[in-house]
Amino acid sequence: MEMLVLVAGAVAAYVLGLALPRVVAGWVGRRHGISSVPGPAWAVAARIDAVVLDRWGTVTTGRLTVTTVDPLDPDHLRNLRWFAGALEHEAEGPLARAVARLSPRGKVTDFGVVPGSGVRGSVDRHPVRVGRPSWVGMADRDDRGTVLGVELDGRPLGYLVVGDEPREDAGSSVSRLASAGVSPVLVSDDGARETEQLAEACGIERWHSEIAPEKRERLVAELQEQGRVVAFVSSRPEDAEAQAVADLAMGGDSGVELTDLDVGRVAELVSLARGVVAGRRWAGPVALAPAVVGAALTILGAGSVALAAGCALLCLLTAAVAATIPVTRSGNLSRT
């Protein structure tokens, strides 16, 4: 009877040691904006050693606004706002939403996206293009932010500048990733100057500017060929293919759900995942120790049902402690 109680306690403790770290990590994660993580994703997240960050909403606030509306002809200010805003209502992403707030919706036809360049279409039967100044035949500018050129009826109409700011804790979050052995890579559809400034502000050494979706997919593949385990973080629909190639995706329709894509949440997820792996690694074996002691005493003739029950209970308590501590201390974990 004593041995049966010990075996039952040991098995229950072993199962608890495997399951509890995920439960605790889920509870801690929700307090830090990590809404949901599929079971298998914990193990993948623990092995991440490179994370590709789309700039929008990860290291920046993601709250974009149009900071400058500059028509080439002052009399065309209203037209610049109207045609650019109406066209961008049809586009997706934070940049488009910022420009769309310049005007209400209009009648847009033949809308299309030109990857890496901008958007085009007809607004009230007038051909309109909004995108990189060079794409619409306009000179580049050095404004801080994303500079867009607007073309109407085949002629330059004016400039828009859209900007946001780095998150206050972006630098410390990037440092936390680096200290855990995770290399951050910044990708942006901005120009080289703007991307470099943002990377320096956040402490990111490797960055890629004006990088189209298909190049992002190749970047992920190249990192994997180097033996890296790669996470891709983006809310842009056009990054779906790059996310599909990555070992772990955050944002979009990926299984990992975050309240937002703040790089700090990414760092927290990696730390928690390593805590889960450590907890599962140690909780099961450590929890068996009281059962082994109880079995030895039983074999020596010093056992009893009460002693066996006590050892079984101690197995469960040991499993709970061994599974919980690595997760709750995960903020101090390095790579495991």
C-alpha positions as CSV (number, residue, x, y, z in Angstrom):
1,M,0.0,0.0,0.0
2,E,2.8,2.4,0.9
3,M,4.5,1.9,-2.5
4,L,1.2,2.5,-4.3
5,V,0.8,5.8,-2.5
6,L,4.4,6.8,-3.3
7,V,4.1,5.9,-7.0
8,A,0.8,7.8,-7.3
9,G,2.4,10.9,-5.6
10,A,5.5,10.7,-7.8
11,V,3.5,10.5,-11.0
12,A,1.2,13.4,-10.0
13,A,4.2,15.5,-9.0
14,Y,5.9,14.8,-12.3
15,V,2.9,15.8,-14.3
16,L,2.5,18.9,-12.2
17,G,6.1,19.8,-12.8
18,L,5.6,19.7,-16.5
19,A,2.3,21.6,-16.6
20,L,2.7,24.2,-13.9
21,P,5.5,26.3,-15.4
22,R,3.2,27.2,-18.4
23,V,0.4,28.0,-16.1
24,V,2.5,30.4,-14.0
25,A,4.1,31.9,-17.1
26,G,0.6,32.6,-18.5
27,W,-0.4,34.3,-15.3
28,V,2.8,36.4,-15.1
29,G,2.7,37.1,-18.9
30,R,-0.9,38.5,-18.8
31,R,0.3,41.1,-16.2
32,H,3.0,42.2,-18.7
33,G,0.7,42.3,-21.8
34,I,1.3,38.8,-23.1
35,S,-2.2,37.7,-23.7
36,S,-1.8,34.2,-25.1
37,V,1.1,31.9,-26.1
38,P,0.3,28.4,-27.6
39,G,1.9,25.6,-25.7
40,P,4.6,24.7,-28.3
41,A,5.6,28.3,-28.7
42,W,7.1,28.5,-25.2
43,A,9.9,26.1,-26.2
44,V,10.6,28.0,-29.4
45,A,10.6,31.4,-27.7
46,A,13.2,30.0,-25.2
47,R,15.6,29.3,-28.0
48,I,15.3,32.6,-29.8
49,D,18.6,34.3,-30.4
50,A,17.7,36.8,-33.1
51,V,14.6,39.0,-33.3
52,V,13.7,41.1,-36.4
53,L,11.7,44.2,-35.4
54,D,9.6,46.1,-37.8
55,R,10.0,49.7,-36.5
56,W,6.3,50.4,-36.3
57,G,5.0,49.9,-32.7
58,T,8.0,47.9,-31.5
59,V,10.7,50.4,-30.7
60,T,8.4,53.4,-31.5
61,T,5.1,54.4,-30.0
62,G,3.3,53.6,-33.2
63,R,1.1,56.6,-32.7
64,L,1.9,58.4,-36.0
65,T,0.7,61.9,-36.9
66,V,1.3,64.1,-39.9
67,T,3.7,66.8,-38.6
68,T,4.1,68.8,-41.8
69,V,1.7,69.5,-44.7
70,D,3.7,71.5,-47.3
71,P,2.1,72.2,-50.7
72,L,4.3,73.4,-53.5
73,D,1.7,76.1,-54.1
74,P,0.2,77.6,-50.9
75,D,-3.2,77.7,-52.6
76,H,-3.2,73.9,-52.9
77,L,-3.1,73.2,-49.2
78,R,-6.7,71.9,-49.1
79,N,-6.2,69.8,-52.2
80,L,-3.0,68.2,-50.7
81,R,-4.9,67.2,-47.6
82,W,-8.0,66.0,-49.4
83,F,-6.4,63.9,-52.1
84,A,-3.7,62.3,-50.0
85,G,-6.1,61.6,-47.1
86,A,-8.8,60.1,-49.3
87,L,-6.4,57.8,-51.1
88,E,-4.7,56.6,-47.9
89,H,-8.2,55.6,-46.5
90,E,-7.9,52.6,-48.7
91,A,-4.4,51.5,-47.5
92,E,-3.4,49.6,-44.3
93,G,-0.9,50.3,-41.6
94,P,-0.1,53.1,-39.2
95,L,1.4,55.4,-41.8
96,A,-1.7,55.2,-43.9
97,R,-4.0,55.8,-40.9
98,A,-2.0,58.9,-40.0
99,V,-2.4,60.4,-43.5
100,A,-6.0,59.3,-43.8
101,R,-6.9,61.5,-40.8
102,L,-6.2,64.5,-43.0
103,S,-9.6,64.1,-44.8
104,P,-12.8,62.1,-44.9
105,R,-13.3,59.3,-47.3
106,G,-13.7,60.0,-51.0
107,K,-14.6,58.0,-54.1
108,V,-11.5,56.0,-54.8
109,T,-11.0,53.6,-57.7
110,D,-8.1,51.6,-59.2
111,F,-6.4,51.6,-55.8
112,G,-3.1,49.7,-55.7
113,V,0.0,49.3,-53.5
114,V,3.5,49.5,-55.1
115,P,5.8,47.7,-52.6
116,G,8.6,49.8,-51.4
117,S,7.3,52.9,-53.2
118,G,3.8,54.0,-52.1
119,V,0.1,53.8,-53.1
120,R,-1.7,54.9,-56.2
121,G,-5.3,55.3,-57.3
122,S,-8.0,57.7,-58.6
123,V,-9.8,60.1,-56.2
124,D,-12.9,61.6,-57.8
125,R,-11.4,60.5,-61.1
126,H,-8.1,62.3,-60.5
127,P,-5.0,60.1,-60.6
128,V,-3.2,60.4,-57.3
129,R,0.1,58.9,-56.0
130,V,1.4,59.1,-52.5
131,G,4.8,57.7,-51.6
132,R,8.5,58.2,-51.7
133,P,9.3,61.6,-53.2
134,S,11.7,60.1,-55.8
135,W,8.9,57.8,-56.9
136,V,6.6,60.7,-57.7
137,G,9.4,62.7,-59.3
138,M,10.1,65.0,-56.3
139,A,13.3,65.9,-54.5
140,D,14.1,64.2,-51.2
141,R,14.0,66.2,-48.0
142,D,15.8,66.0,-44.7
143,D,12.8,66.4,-42.3
144,R,12.8,64.2,-39.2
145,G,10.2,61.6,-39.9
146,T,8.9,59.8,-43.0
147,V,8.7,62.2,-46.0
148,L,6.0,61.5,-48.5
149,G,5.5,63.1,-51.9
150,V,2.0,63.6,-53.3
151,E,1.3,63.7,-57.0
152,L,-2.0,64.8,-58.5
153,D,-2.9,64.4,-62.2
154,G,0.7,63.6,-63.0
155,R,2.1,66.7,-61.3
156,P,3.8,67.1,-57.9
157,L,1.4,68.6,-55.4
158,G,3.4,68.8,-52.2
159,Y,5.0,67.0,-49.3
160,L,3.7,65.3,-46.1
161,V,5.9,64.4,-43.2
162,V,4.7,61.7,-40.8
163,G,6.5,61.1,-37.5
164,D,6.4,59.2,-34.3
165,E,8.8,58.8,-31.3
166,P,10.9,56.0,-29.9
167,R,9.4,54.4,-26.8
168,E,10.9,55.7,-23.6
169,D,12.0,52.2,-22.5
170,A,13.1,51.0,-25.9
171,G,16.8,51.3,-25.1
172,S,16.5,49.3,-21.8
173,S,14.4,46.7,-23.5
174,V,16.9,46.2,-26.3
175,S,19.7,46.0,-23.7
176,R,17.7,43.3,-21.9
177,L,17.4,41.3,-25.1
178,A,21.1,41.7,-25.8
179,S,22.1,40.6,-22.3
180,A,20.1,37.5,-22.8
181,G,22.0,36.7,-26.0
182,V,19.3,37.8,-28.4
183,S,20.4,40.0,-31.3
184,P,17.9,42.6,-32.4
185,V,17.6,43.6,-36.1
186,L,15.6,46.7,-37.0
187,V,13.8,46.8,-40.4
188,S,12.1,49.8,-41.7
189,D,10.5,51.2,-44.9
190,D,12.1,54.6,-44.0
191,G,15.2,55.9,-45.6
192,A,18.7,55.2,-44.4
193,R,19.1,58.4,-42.4
194,E,15.9,58.1,-40.5
195,T,16.4,54.3,-39.8
196,E,20.0,54.9,-38.6
197,Q,18.8,57.6,-36.2
198,L,16.1,55.4,-34.8
199,A,18.5,52.4,-34.4
200,E,21.1,54.6,-32.6
201,A,18.4,56.0,-30.2
202,C,17.4,52.4,-29.3
203,G,20.9,50.9,-29.1
204,I,20.4,48.6,-32.1
205,E,23.6,47.9,-34.1
206,R,22.1,46.1,-37.1
207,W,19.4,47.8,-39.2
208,H,18.0,47.7,-42.7
209,S,16.3,50.6,-44.3
210,E,13.9,50.8,-47.3
211,I,13.5,47.0,-47.1
212,A,10.6,45.5,-49.1
213,P,8.5,42.5,-47.8
214,E,10.3,40.0,-50.0
215,K,13.7,41.2,-48.7
216,R,12.5,40.8,-45.2
217,E,11.6,37.2,-45.9
218,R,15.2,36.6,-47.3
219,L,16.7,38.3,-44.2
220,V,14.9,35.9,-41.9
221,A,16.1,33.0,-44.1
222,E,19.7,34.2,-44.1
223,L,19.7,34.5,-40.3
224,Q,18.4,30.9,-40.1
225,E,21.1,29.7,-42.4
226,Q,23.6,31.2,-39.9
227,G,22.1,28.9,-37.3
228,R,20.0,31.5,-35.6
229,V,16.5,30.9,-34.2
230,V,14.6,33.9,-35.4
231,A,11.5,35.7,-34.2
232,F,9.8,38.3,-36.5
233,V,7.7,41.0,-34.9
234,S,5.4,43.1,-37.1
235,S,1.7,44.1,-37.4
236,R,2.0,44.8,-41.1
237,P,-0.1,42.5,-43.3
238,E,2.6,42.6,-46.0
239,D,5.0,40.9,-43.6
240,A,2.9,37.7,-43.4
241,E,5.4,35.7,-45.6
242,A,8.4,36.8,-43.5
243,Q,6.5,35.8,-40.4
244,A,5.6,32.4,-41.9
245,V,9.3,31.7,-42.5
246,A,10.4,32.8,-39.0
247,D,10.7,30.3,-36.2
248,L,8.3,32.4,-34.1
249,A,6.0,35.3,-35.2
250,M,4.5,38.0,-33.1
251,G,1.8,40.3,-34.5
252,G,-0.7,39.8,-37.3
253,D,-2.4,36.4,-37.3
254,S,0.4,34.7,-35.4
255,G,-0.6,32.4,-32.4
256,V,1.3,34.6,-29.9
257,E,-1.0,37.5,-28.8
258,L,0.4,40.6,-27.2
259,T,-1.6,43.7,-26.2
260,D,0.9,45.6,-28.4
261,L,4.2,44.9,-30.0
262,D,6.3,46.9,-27.5
263,V,9.9,45.4,-27.7
264,G,9.7,45.2,-23.9
265,R,7.0,42.6,-24.2
266,V,9.1,40.7,-26.6
267,A,12.0,40.7,-24.1
268,E,9.5,39.6,-21.3
269,L,8.2,36.7,-23.5
270,V,11.7,35.4,-24.1
271,S,12.6,35.6,-20.4
272,L,9.4,33.9,-19.4
273,A,9.8,31.1,-22.0
274,R,13.3,30.4,-20.7
275,G,11.8,30.2,-17.2
276,V,9.2,27.7,-18.4
277,V,11.9,25.5,-20.0
278,A,14.0,25.7,-16.8
279,G,11.0,24.9,-14.6
280,R,10.0,21.9,-16.7
281,R,13.6,20.7,-16.8
282,W,14.0,20.7,-13.0
283,A,10.5,20.3,-11.5
284,G,9.9,16.7,-12.5
285,P,13.2,15.1,-11.4
286,V,13.5,17.2,-8.2
287,A,9.9,16.2,-7.3
288,L,10.9,12.6,-7.3
289,A,13.4,12.9,-4.5
290,P,10.8,12.6,-1.6
291,A,9.3,9.6,-3.3
292,V,12.8,7.9,-3.5
293,V,13.3,8.6,0.2
294,G,9.9,7.2,1.1
295,A,10.6,4.1,-1.0
296,A,13.9,3.5,0.7
297,L,12.4,3.8,4.2
298,T,9.6,1.4,3.1
299,I,12.2,-1.2,1.8
300,L,14.1,-0.9,5.1
301,G,10.9,-1.6,7.0
302,A,10.5,1.9,8.5
303,G,7.7,2.9,6.2
304,S,4.0,3.4,6.8
305,V,0.9,4.6,5.0
306,A,1.1,8.0,6.8
307,L,4.8,8.4,5.9
308,A,4.1,7.5,2.3
309,A,1.2,10.0,2.1
310,G,3.5,12.6,3.6
311,C,6.2,11.9,1.0
312,A,3.6,12.0,-1.8
313,L,2.4,15.4,-0.6
314,L,6.0,16.6,-0.3
315,C,6.5,15.5,-3.9
316,L,3.7,17.8,-5.0
317,L,5.0,20.7,-3.0
318,T,8.5,20.2,-4.3
319,A,7.2,20.1,-7.9
320,A,5.2,23.3,-7.3
321,V,8.2,25.2,-5.9
322,A,10.7,23.9,-8.5
323,A,8.3,24.8,-11.3
324,T,7.3,28.2,-10.1
325,I,10.7,29.8,-9.0
326,P,12.4,29.7,-12.4
327,V,9.4,31.4,-14.0
328,T,8.9,34.1,-11.4
329,R,12.6,34.9,-11.5
330,S,12.8,34.7,-15.3
331,G,13.6,38.4,-15.5
332,N,17.1,37.5,-14.3
333,L,17.6,34.6,-16.6
334,S,20.3,34.5,-19.3
335,R,20.2,31.9,-22.1
336,T,19.4,28.4,-20.9
